[in-house]
């Protein structure tokens, strides 16, 4: 597969995942109480537990985004 194709693929993948992460973070910030009530009702969790899970989710997503999307794209751009 040509490097230009890979670079384009990873570029779009990085952009899409960045937008998904930003959307998730914005929702967690603006709709935190609603999310806590919803998940508390569904799974019987306290608001503090749901908050911890949201924090862990955003952290894991950010690490996966950096390692699996951003770094490969930057490496392909640097090879040019």
SETIDREN-246240 format. One record per residue: residue number from 0; residue in one letter; x, y, z of N, C-alpha, C, O in turn. Coordinates in nm, 2 decimals. Layout:
N
<rec><i>NUM</i><aa>A</aa><n_px>X</n_px><n_py>Y</n_py><n_pz>Z</n_pz><ca_px>X</ca_px><ca_py>Y</ca_py><ca_pz>Z</ca_pz><c_px>X</c_px><c_py>Y</c_py><c_pz>Z</c_pz><o_px>X</o_px><o_py>Y</o_py><o_pz>Z</o_pz></rec>
...
% end
This chain:
80
<rec><i>0</i><aa>X</aa><n_px>0.08</n_px><n_py>-0.12</n_py><n_pz>0.00</n_pz><ca_px>0.00</ca_px><ca_py>0.00</ca_py><ca_pz>0.00</ca_pz><c_px>0.09</c_px><c_py>0.12</c_py><c_pz>0.00</c_pz><o_px>0.18</o_px><o_py>0.13</o_py><o_pz>0.08</o_pz></rec>
<rec><i>1</i><aa>X</aa><n_px>0.06</n_px><n_py>0.22</n_py><n_pz>-0.09</n_pz><ca_px>0.15</ca_px><ca_py>0.34</ca_py><ca_pz>-0.09</ca_pz><c_px>0.14</c_px><c_py>0.42</c_py><c_pz>0.03</c_pz><o_px>0.03</o_px><o_py>0.42</o_py><o_pz>0.10</o_pz></rec>
<rec><i>2</i><aa>X</aa><n_px>0.25</n_px><n_py>0.49</n_py><n_pz>0.07</n_pz><ca_px>0.25</ca_px><ca_py>0.57</ca_py><ca_pz>0.19</ca_pz><c_px>0.15</c_px><c_py>0.68</c_py><c_pz>0.18</c_pz><o_px>0.09</o_px><o_py>0.72</o_py><o_pz>0.29</o_pz></rec>
<rec><i>3</i><aa>X</aa><n_px>0.12</n_px><n_py>0.74</n_py><n_pz>0.07</n_pz><ca_px>0.03</ca_px><ca_py>0.85</ca_py><ca_pz>0.06</ca_pz><c_px>-0.11</c_px><c_py>0.80</c_py><c_pz>0.10</c_pz><o_px>-0.19</o_px><o_py>0.87</o_py><o_pz>0.16</o_pz></rec>
<rec><i>4</i><aa>X</aa><n_px>-0.15</n_px><n_py>0.68</n_py><n_pz>0.06</n_pz><ca_px>-0.28</ca_px><ca_py>0.62</ca_py><ca_pz>0.09</ca_pz><c_px>-0.29</c_px><c_py>0.60</c_py><c_pz>0.24</c_pz><o_px>-0.39</o_px><o_py>0.64</o_py><o_pz>0.31</o_pz></rec>
<rec><i>5</i><aa>X</aa><n_px>-0.18</n_px><n_py>0.55</n_py><n_pz>0.30</n_pz><ca_px>-0.18</ca_px><ca_py>0.53</ca_py><ca_pz>0.45</ca_pz><c_px>-0.18</c_px><c_py>0.66</c_py><c_pz>0.52</c_pz><o_px>-0.25</o_px><o_py>0.67</o_py><o_pz>0.62</o_pz></rec>
<rec><i>6</i><aa>X</aa><n_px>-0.11</n_px><n_py>0.76</n_py><n_pz>0.47</n_pz><ca_px>-0.11</ca_px><ca_py>0.89</ca_py><ca_pz>0.54</ca_pz><c_px>-0.25</c_px><c_py>0.95</c_py><c_pz>0.53</c_pz><o_px>-0.30</o_px><o_py>1.01</o_py><o_pz>0.63</o_pz></rec>
<rec><i>7</i><aa>X</aa><n_px>-0.32</n_px><n_py>0.94</n_py><n_pz>0.42</n_pz><ca_px>-0.45</ca_px><ca_py>0.99</ca_py><ca_pz>0.41</ca_pz><c_px>-0.55</c_px><c_py>0.92</c_py><c_pz>0.50</c_pz><o_px>-0.63</o_px><o_py>0.98</o_py><o_pz>0.57</o_pz></rec>
<rec><i>8</i><aa>X</aa><n_px>-0.54</n_px><n_py>0.79</n_py><n_pz>0.50</n_pz><ca_px>-0.62</ca_px><ca_py>0.70</ca_py><ca_pz>0.59</ca_pz><c_px>-0.61</c_px><c_py>0.74</c_py><c_pz>0.74</c_pz><o_px>-0.70</o_px><o_py>0.77</o_py><o_pz>0.81</o_pz></rec>
<rec><i>9</i><aa>X</aa><n_px>-0.48</n_px><n_py>0.75</n_py><n_pz>0.78</n_pz><ca_px>-0.46</ca_px><ca_py>0.78</ca_py><ca_pz>0.92</ca_pz><c_px>-0.49</c_px><c_py>0.93</c_py><c_pz>0.95</c_pz><o_px>-0.53</o_px><o_py>0.96</o_py><o_pz>1.06</o_pz></rec>
<rec><i>10</i><aa>X</aa><n_px>-0.48</n_px><n_py>1.01</n_py><n_pz>0.85</n_pz><ca_px>-0.52</ca_px><ca_py>1.15</ca_py><ca_pz>0.87</ca_pz><c_px>-0.67</c_px><c_py>1.16</c_py><c_pz>0.90</c_pz><o_px>-0.72</o_px><o_py>1.23</o_py><o_pz>0.99</o_pz></rec>
<rec><i>11</i><aa>X</aa><n_px>-0.75</n_px><n_py>1.10</n_py><n_pz>0.81</n_pz><ca_px>-0.90</ca_px><ca_py>1.10</ca_py><ca_pz>0.83</ca_pz><c_px>-0.94</c_px><c_py>1.03</c_py><c_pz>0.96</c_pz><o_px>-1.03</o_px><o_py>1.07</o_py><o_pz>1.03</o_pz></rec>
<rec><i>12</i><aa>X</aa><n_px>-0.87</n_px><n_py>0.92</n_py><n_pz>0.99</n_pz><ca_px>-0.90</ca_px><ca_py>0.84</ca_py><ca_pz>1.11</ca_pz><c_px>-0.87</c_px><c_py>0.93</c_py><c_pz>1.24</c_pz><o_px>-0.95</o_px><o_py>0.93</o_py><o_pz>1.33</o_pz></rec>
<rec><i>13</i><aa>X</aa><n_px>-0.76</n_px><n_py>1.00</n_py><n_pz>1.23</n_pz><ca_px>-0.73</ca_px><ca_py>1.09</ca_py><ca_pz>1.34</ca_pz><c_px>-0.83</c_px><c_py>1.20</c_py><c_pz>1.36</c_pz><o_px>-0.87</o_px><o_py>1.23</o_py><o_pz>1.47</o_pz></rec>
<rec><i>14</i><aa>X</aa><n_px>-0.87</n_px><n_py>1.26</n_py><n_pz>1.25</n_pz><ca_px>-0.97</ca_px><ca_py>1.37</ca_py><ca_pz>1.26</ca_pz><c_px>-1.10</c_px><c_py>1.32</c_py><c_pz>1.31</c_pz><o_px>-1.16</o_px><o_py>1.38</o_py><o_pz>1.40</o_pz></rec>
<rec><i>15</i><aa>X</aa><n_px>-1.15</n_px><n_py>1.21</n_py><n_pz>1.26</n_pz><ca_px>-1.28</ca_px><ca_py>1.15</ca_py><ca_pz>1.30</ca_pz><c_px>-1.27</c_px><c_py>1.12</c_py><c_pz>1.45</c_pz><o_px>-1.37</o_px><o_py>1.15</o_py><o_pz>1.53</o_pz></rec>
<rec><i>16</i><aa>X</aa><n_px>-1.17</n_px><n_py>1.05</n_py><n_pz>1.50</n_pz><ca_px>-1.16</ca_px><ca_py>1.02</ca_py><ca_pz>1.64</ca_pz><c_px>-1.14</c_px><c_py>1.14</c_py><c_pz>1.73</c_pz><o_px>-1.18</o_px><o_py>1.14</o_py><o_pz>1.84</o_pz></rec>
<rec><i>17</i><aa>X</aa><n_px>-1.07</n_px><n_py>1.24</n_py><n_pz>1.68</n_pz><ca_px>-1.06</ca_px><ca_py>1.36</ca_py><ca_pz>1.76</ca_pz><c_px>-1.19</c_px><c_py>1.43</c_py><c_pz>1.78</c_pz><o_px>-1.23</o_px><o_py>1.47</o_py><o_pz>1.88</o_pz></rec>
<rec><i>18</i><aa>X</aa><n_px>-1.27</n_px><n_py>1.43</n_py><n_pz>1.67</n_pz><ca_px>-1.41</ca_px><ca_py>1.49</ca_py><ca_pz>1.68</ca_pz><c_px>-1.50</c_px><c_py>1.40</c_py><c_pz>1.77</c_pz><o_px>-1.58</o_px><o_py>1.46</o_py><o_pz>1.85</o_pz></rec>
<rec><i>19</i><aa>X</aa><n_px>-1.49</n_px><n_py>1.27</n_py><n_pz>1.77</n_pz><ca_px>-1.56</ca_px><ca_py>1.18</ca_py><ca_pz>1.86</ca_pz><c_px>-1.52</c_px><c_py>1.21</c_py><c_pz>2.00</c_pz><o_px>-1.60</o_px><o_py>1.21</o_py><o_pz>2.09</o_pz></rec>
<rec><i>20</i><aa>X</aa><n_px>-1.39</n_px><n_py>1.22</n_py><n_pz>2.03</n_pz><ca_px>-1.34</ca_px><ca_py>1.25</ca_py><ca_pz>2.16</ca_pz><c_px>-1.39</c_px><c_py>1.38</c_py><c_pz>2.21</c_pz><o_px>-1.43</o_px><o_py>1.39</o_py><o_pz>2.33</o_pz></rec>
<rec><i>21</i><aa>X</aa><n_px>-1.38</n_px><n_py>1.48</n_py><n_pz>2.13</n_pz><ca_px>-1.43</ca_px><ca_py>1.62</ca_py><ca_pz>2.17</ca_pz><c_px>-1.58</c_px><c_py>1.61</c_py><c_pz>2.20</c_pz><o_px>-1.62</o_px><o_py>1.67</o_py><o_pz>2.30</o_pz></rec>
<rec><i>22</i><aa>X</aa><n_px>-1.66</n_px><n_py>1.54</n_py><n_pz>2.12</n_pz><ca_px>-1.80</ca_px><ca_py>1.53</ca_py><ca_pz>2.14</ca_pz><c_px>-1.83</c_px><c_py>1.46</c_py><c_pz>2.27</c_pz><o_px>-1.91</o_px><o_py>1.50</o_py><o_pz>2.35</o_pz></rec>
<rec><i>23</i><aa>X</aa><n_px>-1.76</n_px><n_py>1.35</n_py><n_pz>2.30</n_pz><ca_px>-1.77</ca_px><ca_py>1.28</ca_py><ca_pz>2.42</ca_pz><c_px>-1.74</c_px><c_py>1.36</c_py><c_pz>2.55</c_pz><o_px>-1.81</o_px><o_py>1.37</o_py><o_pz>2.64</o_pz></rec>
<rec><i>24</i><aa>X</aa><n_px>-1.62</n_px><n_py>1.43</n_py><n_pz>2.54</n_pz><ca_px>-1.58</ca_px><ca_py>1.52</ca_py><ca_pz>2.65</ca_pz><c_px>-1.68</c_px><c_py>1.63</c_py><c_pz>2.67</c_pz><o_px>-1.71</o_px><o_py>1.66</o_py><o_pz>2.78</o_pz></rec>
<rec><i>25</i><aa>X</aa><n_px>-1.73</n_px><n_py>1.69</n_py><n_pz>2.56</n_pz><ca_px>-1.83</ca_px><ca_py>1.80</ca_py><ca_pz>2.58</ca_pz><c_px>-1.96</c_px><c_py>1.74</c_py><c_pz>2.64</c_pz><o_px>-2.02</o_px><o_py>1.81</o_py><o_pz>2.73</o_pz></rec>
<rec><i>26</i><aa>X</aa><n_px>-2.01</n_px><n_py>1.63</n_py><n_pz>2.60</n_pz><ca_px>-2.12</ca_px><ca_py>1.57</ca_py><ca_pz>2.66</ca_pz><c_px>-2.10</c_px><c_py>1.54</c_py><c_pz>2.81</c_pz><o_px>-2.19</o_px><o_py>1.56</o_py><o_pz>2.89</o_pz></rec>
<rec><i>27</i><aa>X</aa><n_px>-1.99</n_px><n_py>1.48</n_py><n_pz>2.84</n_pz><ca_px>-1.96</ca_px><ca_py>1.45</ca_py><ca_pz>2.98</ca_pz><c_px>-1.95</c_px><c_py>1.58</c_py><c_pz>3.06</c_pz><o_px>-1.98</o_px><o_py>1.58</o_py><o_pz>3.18</o_pz></rec>
<rec><i>28</i><aa>X</aa><n_px>-1.91</n_px><n_py>1.69</n_py><n_pz>3.00</n_pz><ca_px>-1.90</ca_px><ca_py>1.81</ca_py><ca_pz>3.07</ca_pz><c_px>-2.03</c_px><c_py>1.88</c_py><c_pz>3.09</c_pz><o_px>-2.07</o_px><o_py>1.93</o_py><o_pz>3.20</o_pz></rec>
<rec><i>29</i><aa>X</aa><n_px>-2.11</n_px><n_py>1.89</n_py><n_pz>2.98</n_pz><ca_px>-2.24</ca_px><ca_py>1.96</ca_py><ca_pz>2.99</ca_pz><c_px>-2.36</c_px><c_py>1.88</c_py><c_pz>3.04</c_pz><o_px>-2.45</o_px><o_py>1.94</o_py><o_pz>3.09</o_pz></rec>
<rec><i>30</i><aa>X</aa><n_px>-2.35</n_px><n_py>1.75</n_py><n_pz>3.02</n_pz><ca_px>-2.47</ca_px><ca_py>1.67</ca_py><ca_pz>3.05</ca_pz><c_px>-2.43</c_px><c_py>1.56</c_py><c_pz>3.16</c_pz><o_px>-2.48</o_px><o_py>1.45</o_py><o_pz>3.17</o_pz></rec>
<rec><i>31</i><aa>X</aa><n_px>-2.34</n_px><n_py>1.60</n_py><n_pz>3.25</n_pz><ca_px>-2.29</ca_px><ca_py>1.51</ca_py><ca_pz>3.35</ca_pz><c_px>-2.40</c_px><c_py>1.46</c_py><c_pz>3.44</c_pz><o_px>-2.41</o_px><o_py>1.34</o_py><o_pz>3.46</o_pz></rec>
<rec><i>32</i><aa>X</aa><n_px>-2.49</n_px><n_py>1.54</n_py><n_pz>3.49</n_pz><ca_px>-2.59</ca_px><ca_py>1.50</ca_py><ca_pz>3.58</ca_pz><c_px>-2.69</c_px><c_py>1.41</c_py><c_pz>3.51</c_pz><o_px>-2.73</o_px><o_py>1.31</o_py><o_pz>3.57</o_pz></rec>
<rec><i>33</i><aa>X</aa><n_px>-2.72</n_px><n_py>1.44</n_py><n_pz>3.39</n_pz><ca_px>-2.81</ca_px><ca_py>1.35</ca_py><ca_pz>3.32</ca_pz><c_px>-2.75</c_px><c_py>1.21</c_py><c_pz>3.29</c_pz><o_px>-2.82</o_px><o_py>1.11</o_py><o_pz>3.31</o_pz></rec>
<rec><i>34</i><aa>X</aa><n_px>-2.63</n_px><n_py>1.21</n_py><n_pz>3.26</n_pz><ca_px>-2.56</ca_px><ca_py>1.08</ca_py><ca_pz>3.24</ca_pz><c_px>-2.55</c_px><c_py>1.01</c_py><c_pz>3.37</c_pz><o_px>-2.57</o_px><o_py>0.88</o_py><o_pz>3.37</o_pz></rec>
<rec><i>35</i><aa>X</aa><n_px>-2.52</n_px><n_py>1.07</n_py><n_pz>3.48</n_pz><ca_px>-2.51</ca_px><ca_py>1.01</ca_py><ca_pz>3.61</ca_pz><c_px>-2.65</c_px><c_py>0.95</c_py><c_pz>3.65</c_pz><o_px>-2.65</o_px><o_py>0.84</o_py><o_pz>3.70</o_pz></rec>
<rec><i>36</i><aa>X</aa><n_px>-2.76</n_px><n_py>1.02</n_py><n_pz>3.63</n_pz><ca_px>-2.89</ca_px><ca_py>0.97</ca_py><ca_pz>3.66</ca_pz><c_px>-2.93</c_px><c_py>0.85</c_py><c_pz>3.57</c_pz><o_px>-2.98</o_px><o_py>0.75</o_py><o_pz>3.62</o_pz></rec>
<rec><i>37</i><aa>X</aa><n_px>-2.90</n_px><n_py>0.87</n_py><n_pz>3.44</n_pz><ca_px>-2.93</ca_px><ca_py>0.76</ca_py><ca_pz>3.35</ca_pz><c_px>-2.86</c_px><c_py>0.63</c_py><c_pz>3.38</c_pz><o_px>-2.92</o_px><o_py>0.53</o_py><o_pz>3.39</o_pz></rec>
<rec><i>38</i><aa>X</aa><n_px>-2.73</n_px><n_py>0.64</n_py><n_pz>3.40</n_pz><ca_px>-2.65</ca_px><ca_py>0.52</ca_py><ca_pz>3.43</ca_pz><c_px>-2.68</c_px><c_py>0.47</c_py><c_pz>3.57</c_pz><o_px>-2.67</o_px><o_py>0.35</o_py><o_pz>3.59</o_pz></rec>
<rec><i>39</i><aa>X</aa><n_px>-2.71</n_px><n_py>0.56</n_py><n_pz>3.66</n_pz><ca_px>-2.74</ca_px><ca_py>0.52</ca_py><ca_pz>3.79</ca_pz><c_px>-2.87</c_px><c_py>0.44</c_py><c_pz>3.79</c_pz><o_px>-2.88</o_px><o_py>0.34</o_py><o_pz>3.86</o_pz></rec>
<rec><i>40</i><aa>X</aa><n_px>-2.97</n_px><n_py>0.48</n_py><n_pz>3.71</n_pz><ca_px>-3.09</ca_px><ca_py>0.40</ca_py><ca_pz>3.70</ca_pz><c_px>-3.07</c_px><c_py>0.27</c_py><c_pz>3.63</c_pz><o_px>-3.13</o_px><o_py>0.17</o_py><o_pz>3.67</o_pz></rec>
<rec><i>41</i><aa>X</aa><n_px>-2.99</n_px><n_py>0.27</n_py><n_pz>3.52</n_pz><ca_px>-2.97</ca_px><ca_py>0.15</ca_py><ca_pz>3.44</ca_pz><c_px>-2.89</c_px><c_py>0.04</c_py><c_pz>3.52</c_pz><o_px>-2.93</o_px><o_py>-0.07</o_py><o_pz>3.52</o_pz></rec>
<rec><i>42</i><aa>X</aa><n_px>-2.79</n_px><n_py>0.09</n_py><n_pz>3.58</n_pz><ca_px>-2.69</ca_px><ca_py>-0.01</ca_py><ca_pz>3.64</ca_pz><c_px>-2.69</c_px><c_py>0.00</c_py><c_pz>3.80</c_pz><o_px>-2.61</o_px><o_py>-0.07</o_py><o_pz>3.86</o_pz></rec>
<rec><i>43</i><aa>X</aa><n_px>-2.77</n_px><n_py>0.09</n_py><n_pz>3.86</n_pz><ca_px>-2.77</ca_px><ca_py>0.10</ca_py><ca_pz>4.00</ca_pz><c_px>-2.64</c_px><c_py>0.15</c_py><c_pz>4.06</c_pz><o_px>-2.59</o_px><o_py>0.11</o_py><o_pz>4.17</o_pz></rec>
<rec><i>44</i><aa>X</aa><n_px>-2.58</n_px><n_py>0.25</n_py><n_pz>3.99</n_pz><ca_px>-2.45</ca_px><ca_py>0.31</ca_py><ca_pz>4.03</ca_pz><c_px>-2.47</c_px><c_py>0.44</c_py><c_pz>4.10</c_pz><o_px>-2.57</o_px><o_py>0.51</o_py><o_pz>4.07</o_pz></rec>
<rec><i>45</i><aa>X</aa><n_px>-2.39</n_px><n_py>0.48</n_py><n_pz>4.19</n_pz><ca_px>-2.39</ca_px><ca_py>0.61</ca_py><ca_pz>4.25</ca_pz><c_px>-2.34</c_px><c_py>0.71</c_py><c_pz>4.16</c_pz><o_px>-2.26</o_px><o_py>0.68</o_py><o_pz>4.07</o_pz></rec>
<rec><i>46</i><aa>X</aa><n_px>-2.37</n_px><n_py>0.84</n_py><n_pz>4.18</n_pz><ca_px>-2.32</ca_px><ca_py>0.95</ca_py><ca_pz>4.09</ca_pz><c_px>-2.17</c_px><c_py>0.95</c_py><c_pz>4.10</c_pz><o_px>-2.10</o_px><o_py>0.98</o_py><o_pz>3.99</o_pz></rec>
<rec><i>47</i><aa>X</aa><n_px>-2.11</n_px><n_py>0.93</n_py><n_pz>4.21</n_pz><ca_px>-1.96</ca_px><ca_py>0.93</ca_py><ca_pz>4.22</ca_pz><c_px>-1.90</c_px><c_py>0.82</c_py><c_pz>4.14</c_pz><o_px>-1.79</o_px><o_py>0.84</o_py><o_pz>4.08</o_pz></rec>
<rec><i>48</i><aa>X</aa><n_px>-1.96</n_px><n_py>0.70</n_py><n_pz>4.14</n_pz><ca_px>-1.91</ca_px><ca_py>0.59</ca_py><ca_pz>4.06</ca_pz><c_px>-1.92</c_px><c_py>0.62</c_py><c_pz>3.91</c_pz><o_px>-1.82</o_px><o_py>0.59</o_py><o_pz>3.84</o_pz></rec>
<rec><i>49</i><aa>X</aa><n_px>-2.03</n_px><n_py>0.67</n_py><n_pz>3.87</n_pz><ca_px>-2.04</ca_px><ca_py>0.71</ca_py><ca_pz>3.73</ca_pz><c_px>-1.94</c_px><c_py>0.81</c_py><c_pz>3.69</c_pz><o_px>-1.88</o_px><o_py>0.80</o_py><o_pz>3.58</o_pz></rec>
<rec><i>50</i><aa>X</aa><n_px>-1.92</n_px><n_py>0.91</n_py><n_pz>3.78</n_pz><ca_px>-1.82</ca_px><ca_py>1.01</ca_py><ca_pz>3.75</ca_pz><c_px>-1.68</c_px><c_py>0.95</c_py><c_pz>3.73</c_pz><o_px>-1.60</o_px><o_py>0.99</o_py><o_pz>3.64</o_pz></rec>
<rec><i>51</i><aa>X</aa><n_px>-1.65</n_px><n_py>0.86</n_py><n_pz>3.81</n_pz><ca_px>-1.52</ca_px><ca_py>0.79</ca_py><ca_pz>3.80</ca_pz><c_px>-1.51</c_px><c_py>0.71</c_py><c_pz>3.67</c_pz><o_px>-1.40</o_px><o_py>0.71</o_py><o_pz>3.61</o_pz></rec>
<rec><i>52</i><aa>X</aa><n_px>-1.61</n_px><n_py>0.64</n_py><n_pz>3.63</n_pz><ca_px>-1.61</ca_px><ca_py>0.57</ca_py><ca_pz>3.51</ca_pz><c_px>-1.60</c_px><c_py>0.67</c_py><c_pz>3.39</c_pz><o_px>-1.53</o_px><o_py>0.64</o_py><o_pz>3.29</o_pz></rec>
<rec><i>53</i><aa>X</aa><n_px>-1.67</n_px><n_py>0.78</n_py><n_pz>3.39</n_pz><ca_px>-1.66</ca_px><ca_py>0.88</ca_py><ca_pz>3.28</ca_pz><c_px>-1.51</c_px><c_py>0.93</c_py><c_pz>3.27</c_pz><o_px>-1.46</o_px><o_py>0.94</o_py><o_pz>3.16</o_pz></rec>
<rec><i>54</i><aa>X</aa><n_px>-1.45</n_px><n_py>0.96</n_py><n_pz>3.39</n_pz><ca_px>-1.31</ca_px><ca_py>1.00</ca_py><ca_pz>3.39</ca_pz><c_px>-1.22</c_px><c_py>0.90</c_py><c_pz>3.33</c_pz><o_px>-1.13</o_px><o_py>0.93</o_py><o_pz>3.25</o_pz></rec>
<rec><i>55</i><aa>X</aa><n_px>-1.24</n_px><n_py>0.77</n_py><n_pz>3.37</n_pz><ca_px>-1.16</ca_px><ca_py>0.66</ca_py><ca_pz>3.32</ca_pz><c_px>-1.18</c_px><c_py>0.64</c_py><c_pz>3.17</c_pz><o_px>-1.09</o_px><o_py>0.61</o_py><o_pz>3.09</o_pz></rec>
<rec><i>56</i><aa>X</aa><n_px>-1.31</n_px><n_py>0.65</n_py><n_pz>3.12</n_pz><ca_px>-1.34</ca_px><ca_py>0.64</ca_py><ca_pz>2.98</ca_pz><c_px>-1.27</c_px><c_py>0.74</c_py><c_pz>2.90</c_pz><o_px>-1.21</o_px><o_py>0.71</o_py><o_pz>2.80</o_pz></rec>
<rec><i>57</i><aa>X</aa><n_px>-1.28</n_px><n_py>0.87</n_py><n_pz>2.94</n_pz><ca_px>-1.21</ca_px><ca_py>0.98</ca_py><ca_pz>2.86</ca_pz><c_px>-1.06</c_px><c_py>0.96</c_py><c_pz>2.86</c_pz><o_px>-1.00</o_px><o_py>0.99</o_py><o_pz>2.76</o_pz></rec>
<rec><i>58</i><aa>X</aa><n_px>-1.00</n_px><n_py>0.92</n_py><n_pz>2.97</n_pz><ca_px>-0.86</ca_px><ca_py>0.90</ca_py><ca_pz>2.98</ca_pz><c_px>-0.82</c_px><c_py>0.78</c_py><c_pz>2.89</c_pz><o_px>-0.72</o_px><o_py>0.79</o_py><o_pz>2.82</o_pz></rec>
<rec><i>59</i><aa>X</aa><n_px>-0.89</n_px><n_py>0.67</n_py><n_pz>2.89</n_pz><ca_px>-0.85</ca_px><ca_py>0.56</ca_py><ca_pz>2.81</ca_pz><c_px>-0.87</c_px><c_py>0.59</c_py><c_pz>2.66</c_pz><o_px>-0.79</o_px><o_py>0.55</o_py><o_pz>2.57</o_pz></rec>
<rec><i>60</i><aa>X</aa><n_px>-0.98</n_px><n_py>0.66</n_py><n_pz>2.63</n_pz><ca_px>-1.00</ca_px><ca_py>0.71</ca_py><ca_pz>2.49</ca_pz><c_px>-0.89</c_px><c_py>0.80</c_py><c_pz>2.44</c_pz><o_px>-0.84</o_px><o_py>0.78</o_py><o_pz>2.33</o_pz></rec>
<rec><i>61</i><aa>X</aa><n_px>-0.84</n_px><n_py>0.89</n_py><n_pz>2.53</n_pz><ca_px>-0.74</ca_px><ca_py>0.98</ca_py><ca_pz>2.49</ca_pz><c_px>-0.61</c_px><c_py>0.91</c_py><c_pz>2.46</c_pz><o_px>-0.54</o_px><o_py>0.93</o_py><o_pz>2.36</o_pz></rec>
<rec><i>62</i><aa>X</aa><n_px>-0.57</n_px><n_py>0.81</n_py><n_pz>2.55</n_pz><ca_px>-0.45</ca_px><ca_py>0.73</ca_py><ca_pz>2.53</ca_pz><c_px>-0.46</c_px><c_py>0.65</c_py><c_pz>2.40</c_pz><o_px>-0.36</o_px><o_py>0.65</o_py><o_pz>2.32</o_pz></rec>
<rec><i>63</i><aa>X</aa><n_px>-0.57</n_px><n_py>0.58</n_py><n_pz>2.38</n_pz><ca_px>-0.59</ca_px><ca_py>0.50</ca_py><ca_pz>2.26</ca_pz><c_px>-0.58</c_px><c_py>0.59</c_py><c_pz>2.14</c_pz><o_px>-0.52</o_px><o_py>0.55</o_py><o_pz>2.03</o_pz></rec>
<rec><i>64</i><aa>X</aa><n_px>-0.64</n_px><n_py>0.71</n_py><n_pz>2.14</n_pz><ca_px>-0.64</ca_px><ca_py>0.80</ca_py><ca_pz>2.03</ca_pz><c_px>-0.50</c_px><c_py>0.84</c_py><c_pz>2.00</c_pz><o_px>-0.46</o_px><o_py>0.84</o_py><o_pz>1.88</o_pz></rec>
<rec><i>65</i><aa>X</aa><n_px>-0.42</n_px><n_py>0.88</n_py><n_pz>2.10</n_pz><ca_px>-0.28</ca_px><ca_py>0.92</ca_py><ca_pz>2.07</ca_pz><c_px>-0.20</c_px><c_py>0.80</c_py><c_pz>2.02</c_pz><o_px>-0.12</o_px><o_py>0.82</o_py><o_pz>1.92</o_pz></rec>
<rec><i>66</i><aa>X</aa><n_px>-0.21</n_px><n_py>0.69</n_py><n_pz>2.08</n_pz><ca_px>-0.12</ca_px><ca_py>0.57</ca_py><ca_pz>2.04</ca_pz><c_px>-0.16</c_px><c_py>0.51</c_py><c_pz>1.91</c_pz><o_px>-0.08</o_px><o_py>0.48</o_py><o_pz>1.83</o_pz></rec>
<rec><i>67</i><aa>X</aa><n_px>-0.29</n_px><n_py>0.50</n_py><n_pz>1.88</n_pz><ca_px>-0.34</ca_px><ca_py>0.43</ca_py><ca_pz>1.76</ca_pz><c_px>-0.37</c_px><c_py>0.52</c_py><c_pz>1.64</c_pz><o_px>-0.38</o_px><o_py>0.47</o_py><o_pz>1.53</o_pz></rec>
<rec><i>68</i><aa>X</aa><n_px>-0.38</n_px><n_py>0.65</n_py><n_pz>1.67</n_pz><ca_px>-0.42</ca_px><ca_py>0.74</ca_py><ca_pz>1.56</ca_pz><c_px>-0.32</c_px><c_py>0.85</c_py><c_pz>1.53</c_pz><o_px>-0.26</o_px><o_py>0.86</o_py><o_pz>1.42</o_pz></rec>
<rec><i>69</i><aa>X</aa><n_px>-0.29</n_px><n_py>0.93</n_py><n_pz>1.63</n_pz><ca_px>-0.21</ca_px><ca_py>1.04</ca_py><ca_pz>1.62</ca_pz><c_px>-0.06</c_px><c_py>1.01</c_py><c_pz>1.59</c_pz><o_px>0.00</o_px><o_py>1.06</o_py><o_pz>1.50</o_pz></rec>
<rec><i>70</i><aa>X</aa><n_px>0.00</n_px><n_py>0.92</n_py><n_pz>1.67</n_pz><ca_px>0.14</ca_px><ca_py>0.89</ca_py><ca_pz>1.65</ca_pz><c_px>0.17</c_px><c_py>0.82</c_py><c_pz>1.52</c_pz><o_px>0.26</o_px><o_py>0.86</o_py><o_pz>1.45</o_pz></rec>
<rec><i>71</i><aa>X</aa><n_px>0.09</n_px><n_py>0.72</n_py><n_pz>1.47</n_pz><ca_px>0.11</ca_px><ca_py>0.67</ca_py><ca_pz>1.34</ca_pz><c_px>0.10</c_px><c_py>0.77</c_py><c_pz>1.23</c_pz><o_px>0.18</o_px><o_py>0.77</o_py><o_pz>1.13</o_pz></rec>
<rec><i>72</i><aa>X</aa><n_px>0.00</n_px><n_py>0.86</n_py><n_pz>1.24</n_pz><ca_px>-0.02</ca_px><ca_py>0.97</ca_py><ca_pz>1.14</ca_pz><c_px>0.10</c_px><c_py>1.06</c_py><c_pz>1.14</c_pz><o_px>0.16</o_px><o_py>1.09</o_py><o_pz>1.03</o_pz></rec>
<rec><i>73</i><aa>X</aa><n_px>0.15</n_px><n_py>1.10</n_py><n_pz>1.26</n_pz><ca_px>0.27</ca_px><ca_py>1.19</ca_py><ca_pz>1.26</ca_pz><c_px>0.39</c_px><c_py>1.12</c_py><c_pz>1.21</c_pz><o_px>0.47</o_px><o_py>1.19</o_py><o_pz>1.14</o_pz></rec>
<rec><i>74</i><aa>X</aa><n_px>0.41</n_px><n_py>0.99</n_py><n_pz>1.23</n_pz><ca_px>0.52</ca_px><ca_py>0.92</ca_py><ca_pz>1.18</ca_pz><c_px>0.52</c_px><c_py>0.92</c_py><c_pz>1.03</c_pz><o_px>0.62</o_px><o_py>0.93</o_py><o_pz>0.96</o_pz></rec>
<rec><i>75</i><aa>X</aa><n_px>0.40</n_px><n_py>0.89</n_py><n_pz>0.97</n_pz><ca_px>0.39</ca_px><ca_py>0.89</ca_py><ca_pz>0.82</ca_pz><c_px>0.41</c_px><c_py>1.03</c_py><c_pz>0.77</c_pz><o_px>0.47</o_px><o_py>1.04</o_py><o_pz>0.66</o_pz></rec>
<rec><i>76</i><aa>X</aa><n_px>0.36</n_px><n_py>1.13</n_py><n_pz>0.83</n_pz><ca_px>0.39</ca_px><ca_py>1.27</ca_py><ca_pz>0.79</ca_pz><c_px>0.54</c_px><c_py>1.30</c_py><c_pz>0.79</c_pz><o_px>0.59</o_px><o_py>1.37</o_py><o_pz>0.70</o_pz></rec>
<rec><i>77</i><aa>X</aa><n_px>0.60</n_px><n_py>1.26</n_py><n_pz>0.90</n_pz><ca_px>0.75</ca_px><ca_py>1.28</ca_py><ca_pz>0.92</ca_pz><c_px>0.83</c_px><c_py>1.21</c_py><c_pz>0.81</c_pz><o_px>0.94</o_px><o_py>1.25</o_py><o_pz>0.78</o_pz></rec>
<rec><i>78</i><aa>X</aa><n_px>0.78</n_px><n_py>1.10</n_py><n_pz>0.76</n_pz><ca_px>0.86</ca_px><ca_py>1.02</ca_py><ca_pz>0.66</ca_pz><c_px>0.86</c_px><c_py>1.09</c_py><c_pz>0.53</c_pz><o_px>0.94</o_px><o_py>1.06</o_py><o_pz>0.44</o_pz></rec>
<rec><i>79</i><aa>X</aa><n_px>0.78</n_px><n_py>1.19</n_py><n_pz>0.51</n_pz><ca_px>0.77</ca_px><ca_py>1.26</ca_py><ca_pz>0.38</ca_pz><c_px>0.88</c_px><c_py>1.35</c_py><c_pz>0.36</c_pz><o_px>0.89</o_px><o_py>1.41</o_py><o_pz>0.25</o_pz></rec>
% end
